[in-house]
Amino acid sequence: MPIVRNTAFAIAFALSAFAAPAMAQESNKEFVVKAVTELFINGDVTAIDRYWAEDYLQRNPMFPSGSAVIKEAFSNMPPGFKYEIGMVIAEDDLVAIHGRYAGFGPKPLIVVDIFRVENGKIAEHWDVGQEEVLDTASGLPMFEPMQ
């Protein structure tokens, strides 16, 4: 009987090792979606203190690093600013969000934001984007909101 019990324990332990990365990915995914929703969609600038690291690294060449920069930017958003979340992909400490930014210029921007989570905060950010094109060669939209 001890062999069966020890074998069952070993299998359960091994399976939990595989489940842990999936749970961490889901946790980071939910964390970043919550942070982005509170700041980008709800306009809650206090979300920066809850979710972004003070020494946040910004890889967008137009903005310096630091959470104070984000506070300044989101405290002065244009009145027509709107953000929508599309697909979200997570792997380990990285979370990518395909989103639509409207209100910055004549056309909405379709952007993939990549966030790195460290010690329970968003520690780093990369992005790539382009103006939204409605009449695509494939007939498919560049962006579809999250369901």
Protein Blocks (a to p, Z undefined) as FASTA:
>chain_A
ZZmmmmmmmmmmmmmmmmmmmmmmmmmmmmmmmmmmmmmmnopaklmmmmpcfklccfbf
kbcedjklmmmmmmmccfklccdddddddehjbccdddddehjambdcddddddddeehi
afbdcdddddddfbdfklpafbdcdZZ
